[in-house]
Amino acid sequence: MSGPVSHQVRDAQVGPPQAAEITLRHRAAHEAVQAARAGQQSDT
């Protein structure tokens, strides 16, 4: 539960450009996880 909140606080402390970069990295990592799960589901 404290994950998303602390993430927002950290983004607020960091400058806008860096926060945007962190968001893009987080989104890319999330998409990679979804792609990996989809790949595992299709393989089995």
Residue frames as a rotation matrix with the C-alpha (Angstrom) as fourth column:
MET 1
0.568 0.823 0.000 0.00
0.823 -0.568 0.000 0.00
0.000 0.000 -1.000 0.00
SER 2
0.547 -0.402 -0.735 2.88
0.136 -0.823 0.551 2.40
-0.826 -0.401 -0.395 0.74
GLY 3
-0.260 -0.706 0.659 4.54
0.780 0.249 0.574 1.74
-0.569 0.663 0.486 -2.63
PRO 4
0.085 0.345 0.935 2.46
0.898 -0.434 0.078 4.04
0.432 0.832 -0.347 -4.89
VAL 5
0.942 0.313 -0.124 2.30
0.333 -0.817 0.470 6.79
0.046 -0.484 -0.874 -2.26
SER 6
0.367 -0.882 -0.295 6.05
0.225 -0.224 0.948 6.86
-0.903 -0.414 0.116 -1.66
HIS 7
-0.295 -0.439 0.849 6.58
0.916 0.124 0.382 6.78
-0.273 0.890 0.365 -5.43
GLN 8
0.514 0.551 0.657 4.39
0.702 -0.711 0.047 9.88
0.493 0.437 -0.752 -5.86
VAL 9
0.912 -0.211 -0.352 6.21
0.132 -0.661 0.739 11.68
-0.389 -0.720 -0.574 -3.06
ARG 10
-0.028 -0.988 0.151 9.57
0.510 0.116 0.853 10.88
-0.860 0.101 0.500 -4.63
ASP 11
-0.143 0.046 0.989 8.36
0.972 -0.182 0.149 12.17
0.187 0.982 -0.018 -8.02
ALA 12
0.844 0.511 0.165 7.14
0.462 -0.848 0.260 15.35
0.273 -0.143 -0.951 -6.33
GLN 13
0.627 -0.683 -0.376 10.56
0.126 -0.388 0.913 15.93
-0.769 -0.619 -0.157 -4.77
VAL 14
-0.366 -0.776 0.514 12.38
0.662 0.171 0.729 15.29
-0.654 0.608 0.451 -8.05
GLY 15
-0.616 0.092 -0.782 12.24
-0.428 -0.873 0.235 17.82
-0.661 0.479 0.577 -10.91
PRO 16
0.420 0.894 -0.157 9.52
-0.576 0.129 -0.807 17.46
-0.701 0.430 0.569 -13.59
PRO 17
0.265 -0.339 -0.903 11.89
-0.899 0.253 -0.359 16.15
0.350 0.906 -0.237 -16.33
GLN 18
-0.797 -0.604 0.005 13.33
-0.552 0.724 -0.414 13.48
0.247 -0.332 -0.910 -14.04
ALA 19
-0.406 0.736 0.542 9.87
-0.422 0.375 -0.826 12.56
-0.811 -0.564 0.158 -12.77
ALA 20
0.540 0.601 -0.590 8.69
-0.785 0.106 -0.610 12.11
-0.304 0.792 0.529 -16.36
GLU 21
-0.181 -0.695 -0.696 11.70
-0.800 0.516 -0.306 9.90
0.572 0.501 -0.649 -17.08
ILE 22
-0.869 -0.094 0.485 10.94
-0.423 0.651 -0.631 7.81
-0.256 -0.753 -0.606 -14.00
THR 23
0.087 0.982 0.166 7.32
-0.553 0.186 -0.812 7.45
-0.828 -0.021 0.560 -15.14
LEU 24
0.455 0.035 -0.890 8.42
-0.870 0.228 -0.437 6.35
0.187 0.973 0.135 -18.62
ARG 25
-0.615 -0.743 -0.265 10.84
-0.637 0.665 -0.390 3.80
0.466 -0.071 -0.882 -17.15
HIS 26
-0.671 0.429 0.605 8.17
-0.404 0.472 -0.783 2.50
-0.622 -0.770 -0.143 -14.76
ARG 27
0.408 0.870 -0.277 5.66
-0.693 0.098 -0.715 2.21
-0.595 0.483 0.642 -17.61
ALA 28
0.154 -0.438 -0.886 8.20
-0.859 0.384 -0.339 0.44
0.489 0.813 -0.317 -19.85
ALA 29
-0.861 -0.476 0.178 9.04
-0.493 0.700 -0.516 -2.00
0.121 -0.533 -0.838 -17.04
HIS 30
-0.276 0.849 0.451 5.34
-0.468 0.291 -0.834 -2.64
-0.840 -0.441 0.317 -16.45
GLU 31
0.559 0.468 -0.685 4.78
-0.813 0.149 -0.562 -3.33
-0.161 0.871 0.464 -20.15
ALA 32
-0.328 -0.763 -0.556 7.79
-0.770 0.557 -0.311 -5.66
0.547 0.327 -0.771 -20.17
VAL 33
-0.823 0.081 0.562 6.31
-0.398 0.624 -0.673 -7.61
-0.405 -0.777 -0.481 -17.25
GLN 34
0.221 0.974 0.041 2.95
-0.555 0.160 -0.816 -7.87
-0.802 0.158 0.577 -19.01
ALA 35
0.380 -0.151 -0.912 4.66
-0.885 0.229 -0.407 -9.03
0.270 0.962 -0.047 -22.21
ALA 36
-0.722 -0.688 -0.063 6.61
-0.621 0.686 -0.380 -11.64
0.305 -0.235 -0.923 -20.26
ARG 37
-0.520 0.611 0.597 3.43
-0.356 0.479 -0.802 -12.90
-0.776 -0.630 -0.032 -18.60
ALA 38
0.506 0.729 -0.462 1.62
-0.715 0.055 -0.697 -13.02
-0.482 0.683 0.549 -21.93
GLY 39
-0.036 -0.624 -0.781 4.55
-0.878 0.393 -0.273 -14.95
0.477 0.676 -0.562 -23.42
GLN 40
-0.892 -0.292 0.346 4.50
-0.440 0.740 -0.509 -17.47
-0.107 -0.606 -0.788 -20.58
GLN 41
-0.108 0.938 0.329 0.73
-0.424 0.255 -0.869 -17.92
-0.899 -0.233 0.370 -20.91
SER 42
0.562 0.320 -0.762 0.98
-0.818 0.084 -0.568 -18.47
-0.118 0.944 0.310 -24.68
ASP 43
-0.416 -0.802 -0.429 3.85
-0.811 0.541 -0.223 -20.94
0.411 0.255 -0.875 -24.29
THR 44
-0.889 0.058 0.454 2.02
-0.261 0.749 -0.608 -23.17
-0.376 -0.660 -0.651 -21.82
